[in-house]
């Protein structure tokens, strides 16, 4: 227990084997007692994927499976989600959908700590960003401050700029060797 509440995370997601979606979600909600079914239904509804409940996990796309994993964590009713690359390998539309689910969770009073390598998604959805480079925290602040074009150039060797506040990556720096 942390701060009096449950803490959910991404560890063990790979353990979702080729079974139907419902048992894995119900297992995540097991500690809740009689409210398990309702917790699972709310979690699937929050991810917009109630239609997946009867499908097998080995028949889901990467984006569908990512949202099932998010639903598993939401079903636990944790107040803090710790997620490692929750949108890795997803197409842009699926990644955006997952980030919207996490944003709604935060707007409902939860907290999310996530590692992301997609700087534009971090810029759009995060309220606080820590930029780590070679074991050192180089920036800690809101997206505008933490993802400055100068810092992105230094850390990622990428050209970046802001257009109407939004981060735009213009490609890698070219060496003239």
NORDA-V249099 format. One record per pair of residues at least 12 apart in sequence whose ideal C-beta (glycine too) atoms are under 10 Angstrom apart, sorted by the first residue. I is the first residue (numbers start at 1). GAP is how many residues later the second one is. If there is no record, write none. Layout:
i->I gap->GAP
i->I gap->GAP
This chain:
i->2 gap->76
i->2 gap->77
i->2 gap->78
i->2 gap->80
i->3 gap->76
i->3 gap->77
i->3 gap->108
i->4 gap->75
i->5 gap->72
i->5 gap->73
i->5 gap->74
i->5 gap->75
i->5 gap->105
i->5 gap->106
i->6 gap->25
i->6 gap->26
i->6 gap->67
i->6 gap->70
i->6 gap->71
i->6 gap->72
i->6 gap->73
i->6 gap->74
i->7 gap->66
i->7 gap->69
i->7 gap->71
i->7 gap->72
i->7 gap->73
i->7 gap->74
i->7 gap->75
i->7 gap->104
i->7 gap->106
i->8 gap->20
i->8 gap->62
i->8 gap->64
i->8 gap->65
i->8 gap->66
i->8 gap->67
i->8 gap->68
i->8 gap->69
i->8 gap->70
i->8 gap->71
i->8 gap->72
i->8 gap->73
i->8 gap->74
i->8 gap->75
i->8 gap->102
i->9 gap->64
i->9 gap->67
i->9 gap->69
i->9 gap->71
i->9 gap->72
i->9 gap->73
i->9 gap->74
i->9 gap->75
i->9 gap->104
i->10 gap->59
i->10 gap->60
i->10 gap->62
i->10 gap->63
i->10 gap->71
i->10 gap->72
i->10 gap->73
i->10 gap->74
i->10 gap->75
i->10 gap->76
i->10 gap->104
i->10 gap->105
i->11 gap->71
i->11 gap->72
i->11 gap->73
i->12 gap->16
i->12 gap->57
i->12 gap->60
i->13 gap->52
i->13 gap->53
i->13 gap->55
i->13 gap->56
i->13 gap->57
i->13 gap->59
i->13 gap->60
i->13 gap->70
i->13 gap->71
i->13 gap->73
i->14 gap->55
i->15 gap->12
i->16 gap->12
i->16 gap->41
i->16 gap->42
i->16 gap->44
i->16 gap->49
i->16 gap->52
i->16 gap->53
i->16 gap->56
i->17 gap->39
i->17 gap->40
i->17 gap->41
i->18 gap->38
i->18 gap->39
i->18 gap->40
i->18 gap->41
i->19 gap->37
i->19 gap->38
i->19 gap->39
i->20 gap->32
i->20 gap->33
i->20 gap->34
i->20 gap->35
i->20 gap->36
i->20 gap->37
i->20 gap->39
i->21 gap->19
i->21 gap->23
i->21 gap->28
i->21 gap->30
i->21 gap->31
i->21 gap->32
i->21 gap->33
i->21 gap->34
i->21 gap->35
i->21 gap->36
i->21 gap->38
i->21 gap->39
i->21 gap->43
i->21 gap->44
i->21 gap->47
i->21 gap->50
i->21 gap->51
i->22 gap->15
i->22 gap->18
i->22 gap->19
i->22 gap->22
i->22 gap->30
i->22 gap->31
i->22 gap->32
i->22 gap->33
i->23 gap->17
i->23 gap->34
i->24 gap->16
i->24 gap->33
i->24 gap->44
i->24 gap->45
i->24 gap->47
i->24 gap->48
i->24 gap->51
i->25 gap->12
i->25 gap->14
i->25 gap->15
i->25 gap->16
i->25 gap->18
i->25 gap->19
i->25 gap->27
i->25 gap->28
i->25 gap->43
i->25 gap->44
i->25 gap->46
i->25 gap->47
i->25 gap->48
i->25 gap->49
i->25 gap->50
i->25 gap->51
i->26 gap->13
i->26 gap->14
i->26 gap->46
i->26 gap->49
i->27 gap->13
i->27 gap->45
i->27 gap->48
i->27 gap->49
i->28 gap->12
i->28 gap->15
i->28 gap->41
i->28 gap->43
i->28 gap->44
i->28 gap->45
i->28 gap->46
i->28 gap->47
i->28 gap->48
i->28 gap->49
i->28 gap->50
i->29 gap->12
i->29 gap->13
i->29 gap->14
i->29 gap->42
i->29 gap->43
i->29 gap->45
i->29 gap->46
i->29 gap->47
i->29 gap->48
i->30 gap->45
i->30 gap->46
i->31 gap->45
i->31 gap->46
i->32 gap->43
i->32 gap->44
i->32 gap->45
i->35 gap->42
i->36 gap->39
i->37 gap->38
i->38 gap->37
i->39 gap->32
i->39 gap->35
i->39 gap->36
i->39 gap->37
i->39 gap->38
i->40 gap->13
i->40 gap->31
i->40 gap->32
i->40 gap->34
i->40 gap->35
i->41 gap->12
i->41 gap->30
i->41 gap->34
i->42 gap->29
i->42 gap->32
i->42 gap->33
i->42 gap->35
i->43 gap->24
i->43 gap->25
i->43 gap->27
i->43 gap->28
i->43 gap->29
i->43 gap->30
i->43 gap->31
i->43 gap->32
i->43 gap->33
i->43 gap->34
i->43 gap->58
i->44 gap->23
i->44 gap->24
i->44 gap->26
i->44 gap->27
i->44 gap->28
i->44 gap->30
i->44 gap->31
i->45 gap->26
i->45 gap->29
i->46 gap->21
i->46 gap->24
i->46 gap->25
i->46 gap->28
i->46 gap->29
i->46 gap->55
i->46 gap->58
i->46 gap->59
i->46 gap->62
i->47 gap->17
i->47 gap->19
i->47 gap->20
i->47 gap->21
i->47 gap->22
i->47 gap->23
i->47 gap->24
i->47 gap->25
i->47 gap->27
i->47 gap->50
i->47 gap->51
i->47 gap->53
i->47 gap->54
i->47 gap->57
i->47 gap->58
i->48 gap->19
i->48 gap->23
i->48 gap->49
i->48 gap->52
i->48 gap->53
i->48 gap->56
i->49 gap->14
i->49 gap->15
i->49 gap->18
i->49 gap->19
i->49 gap->21
i->49 gap->22
i->49 gap->48
i->49 gap->52
i->50 gap->21
i->51 gap->13
i->52 gap->12
i->52 gap->13
i->52 gap->15
i->52 gap->16
i->52 gap->19
i->53 gap->15
i->53 gap->18
i->55 gap->13
i->57 gap->12
i->61 gap->29
i->61 gap->30
i->61 gap->33
i->62 gap->25
i->62 gap->26
i->62 gap->27
i->62 gap->28
i->62 gap->29
i->62 gap->32
i->63 gap->24
i->63 gap->26
i->63 gap->27
i->63 gap->28
i->63 gap->30
i->63 gap->31
i->63 gap->32
i->63 gap->33
i->63 gap->34
i->63 gap->35
i->64 gap->30
i->65 gap->25
i->65 gap->29
i->66 gap->20
i->66 gap->21
i->66 gap->22
i->66 gap->23
i->66 gap->24
i->66 gap->28
i->66 gap->29
i->66 gap->31
i->66 gap->32
i->66 gap->35
i->67 gap->19
i->67 gap->23
i->67 gap->27
i->67 gap->30
i->67 gap->31
i->67 gap->34
i->69 gap->14
i->69 gap->17
i->69 gap->29
i->70 gap->13
i->70 gap->16
i->70 gap->27
i->70 gap->28
i->70 gap->31
i->70 gap->32
i->70 gap->35
i->71 gap->30
i->73 gap->13
i->73 gap->29
i->73 gap->32
i->73 gap->39
i->74 gap->27
i->74 gap->28
i->74 gap->30
i->74 gap->31
i->74 gap->36
i->77 gap->33
i->78 gap->27
i->78 gap->32
i->78 gap->33
i->79 gap->26
i->79 gap->29
i->79 gap->30
i->79 gap->31
i->79 gap->32
i->80 gap->30
i->80 gap->31
i->80 gap->32
i->80 gap->33
i->81 gap->21
i->81 gap->24
i->81 gap->25
i->81 gap->29
i->81 gap->30
i->81 gap->31
i->81 gap->32
i->81 gap->33
i->82 gap->29
i->82 gap->30
i->82 gap->31
i->82 gap->32
i->82 gap->33
i->83 gap->15
i->83 gap->19
i->83 gap->29
i->83 gap->30
i->83 gap->31
i->83 gap->32
i->83 gap->33
i->84 gap->29
i->84 gap->30
i->84 gap->31
i->84 gap->32
i->85 gap->29
i->85 gap->30
i->85 gap->31
i->85 gap->32
i->85 gap->33
i->86 gap->12
i->86 gap->13
i->86 gap->15
i->86 gap->16
i->86 gap->26
i->86 gap->28
i->86 gap->29
i->86 gap->30
i->86 gap->35
i->87 gap->12
i->87 gap->15
i->87 gap->27
i->87 gap->29
i->87 gap->30
i->87 gap->31
i->87 gap->34
i->87 gap->38
i->88 gap->27
i->88 gap->28
i->88 gap->29
i->88 gap->30
i->90 gap->28
i->92 gap->26
i->92 gap->28
i->92 gap->29
i->95 gap->21
i->95 gap->23
i->95 gap->25
i->95 gap->26
i->96 gap->25
i->96 gap->28
i->96 gap->29
i->98 gap->16
i->98 gap->23
i->98 gap->27
i->99 gap->13
i->99 gap->15
i->99 gap->17
i->99 gap->19
i->99 gap->22
i->99 gap->23
i->99 gap->25
i->99 gap->26
i->99 gap->27
i->100 gap->25
i->102 gap->12
i->102 gap->23
i->102 gap->24
i->103 gap->21
i->103 gap->22
i->103 gap->23
i->103 gap->24
i->106 gap->19
i->106 gap->20
i->106 gap->21
i->112 gap->13
i->112 gap->14
i->112 gap->15
i->113 gap->15
i->113 gap->17
i->114 gap->12
i->115 gap->15
i->115 gap->17
i->116 gap->13
i->117 gap->39
i->118 gap->51
i->119 gap->12
i->119 gap->24
i->119 gap->27
i->119 gap->28
i->119 gap->33
i->119 gap->36
i->119 gap->37
i->119 gap->39
i->119 gap->41
i->119 gap->48
i->119 gap->50
i->120 gap->27
i->120 gap->40
i->120 gap->46
i->120 gap->47
i->120 gap->48
i->120 gap->49
i->121 gap->46
i->122 gap->21
i->122 gap->24
i->122 gap->25
i->122 gap->45
i->123 gap->19
i->123 gap->20
i->123 gap->21
i->123 gap->23
i->123 gap->24
i->123 gap->29
i->123 gap->37
i->123 gap->39
i->123 gap->42
i->123 gap->43
i->123 gap->44
i->123 gap->45
i->123 gap->46
i->124 gap->19
i->124 gap->42
i->124 gap->43
i->125 gap->18
i->126 gap->16
i->126 gap->17
i->126 gap->20
i->126 gap->21
i->127 gap->15
i->127 gap->16
i->128 gap->12
i->128 gap->13
i->128 gap->14
i->128 gap->15
i->128 gap->17
i->128 gap->18
i->129 gap->12
i->129 gap->13
i->129 gap->14
i->129 gap->15
i->129 gap->16
i->129 gap->17
i->129 gap->18
i->130 gap->16
i->131 gap->14
i->131 gap->15
i->131 gap->16
i->131 gap->17
i->131 gap->20
i->131 gap->21
i->131 gap->23
i->131 gap->24
i->131 gap->25
i->132 gap->23
i->133 gap->18
i->133 gap->21
i->133 gap->22
i->133 gap->23
i->134 gap->21
i->138 gap->13
i->138 gap->16
i->138 gap->17
i->139 gap->12
i->139 gap->13
i->139 gap->15
i->139 gap->16
i->143 gap->19
i->143 gap->22
i->143 gap->23
i->143 gap->24
i->144 gap->18
i->144 gap->21
i->144 gap->23
i->147 gap->13
i->147 gap->15
i->147 gap->20
i->148 gap->12
i->148 gap->14
i->148 gap->19
i->149 gap->12
i->149 gap->13
i->149 gap->18
i->149 gap->19
i->149 gap->20
i->149 gap->21
i->152 gap->15
i->152 gap->17
i->152 gap->18
i->153 gap->20
i->156 gap->13
i->156 gap->16
i->156 gap->17
i->157 gap->15
i->157 gap->16
i->157 gap->17
i->157 gap->18
i->158 gap->12
i->158 gap->13
i->158 gap->14
i->158 gap->15
i->159 gap->12
i->159 gap->13
i->159 gap->14
i->159 gap->15
